[in-house]
């Protein structure tokens, strides 16, 4: 099974990465894309926690 996740720059880490890793754990091949060119960057959640380093 395959999934395509669409995100934008300045996403909250958990909004993208938690579903991403859950799908990967379930054996789904996941691709992430954006409407803008280049890399997109996340931000900490409202409590200031980061899932990945900045």
N, C-alpha and C positions, 0 to 999 in steps of 0.2 A: 504494500500500500504506500502511496505517496501523498504528501501534503505540501501546500504552498502557503507560507505565511507572508502577509504584506504588512510592513511597518513603516513608520515615518521617523525622522530624526527626533531626538529628545523624548523617546519613549521611556516610560517607567520600566526599569529592569525587569521587575516581576511580571509585567503585562506581556512581555515577549518571551522571556527565558523560561518561566515556569511551564507554560504550555509546550514550548519547544522541547524541553527535556522530558516531559511526560510522554509526548508523542514518540520521541526517540526510544524511551524505555519500553514502549509498546511495540517496537519494531518497525515504526513508520519512518520512511525516508523523507526527511524534512528539508525544504529549501526556503530561504528567507529572501525577500526582495523588497524594494522600495520604489516609489515613483520618481525619486530623485537619484541623480548619478552619484557615485562614490559611496564611501562608508557612511553608515548612520551610527549615532552615538546615543546611548541610554543615559538615564539619570537615576539617582537614588529614589527610593520610595518616599512616601510622606513622613516616614519615621527616620529618614536619613540613612537607611541600610542599603548597601550595594550587594548585588548578587555576584558581579564580577568587578575586579578592580577598575579604576577609572583610567 
